[in-house]
Amino acid sequence: MKLSTLFIGRPVYWILALAIIAALAVLGANQMHVRHFVSFQFIILGIAVSAVAIVLAVYKPGERATRDPLDPEGDA
């Protein structure tokens, strides 16, 4: 099995996901959500805005986002 069929998306998306998980782990380990709640909220907001900006900057139209093609007719 090729890893490209298992992990859909560009490597930059996976690196971004790992960076977000690491940042949240560091914030949780330092108990920022308890000791400095307002700062924690702004950090989370900054992480979210940065992640969206990075995805919008590197996204290419027509890029594959799912394993199966989307059916516009709907089989339901």
N, C-alpha and C positions, 0 to 999 in steps of 0.2 A: 504494500500500500504506500502510495506516495503521500508525503506530508502535505503537499499542496491540495490534495483532495480532502484531507482531514481538517486543516486549518485554512478556511476560506478567508480571503482578504490579504492585503499587502502586509509585509512584515512590519511596516511602520505602525499599523493599527495594533498589532500584537505587542509591540514595544510600548506603545502608548498605554495599553491596558495594563501591562506589567508595571509601568511607572506609576499609574494611578493607584494600583493595589499596594505598591510599596509606600507611596506617600500616605495612604490611609492607614497602613500598618504602623508607620512611624508616629502619626498623629494619635492613634489609639494607644500605642505603647507609652507615649508621653502623657496620656490622659488629658489631652487638650480639650476634649469635649466636656470635661468636668471642671478643670481649673481655669480655663480661659475660653468660655463658651462663645463669646462674641467674635474673638479672633478666629476660633475654629470655624465658625460659620463663614467668615470672609475668606478663609483659606479654601474651604470646600467650594465656595462660589468661584474663586479664582481658578481652581483646578478644573471645574466644569466648563467655564468659559474658555480656558486655554485648550482643553480637549476638543471642544466644538470647533474652535478656530483652526486647530491643527488638522482636524478631519476635513473641514471645508477647504483648507489650503491644498491638501494633497489628493483630494478626491478627483477622479477622472470620470466624466460622463460615460455611461455604459459599463461601468465596473461591476463585476459579478458580486452580489451581496448574499445570495442564497444558493444552496445546493441544487434545488429544483427550480426550473423556470416558473415564473409567476404566471398563472392562468388568468387573463383578464375576463374571461367568460364566467368563471366561477362554477365549480362542479357541485356546489352545495344545494 
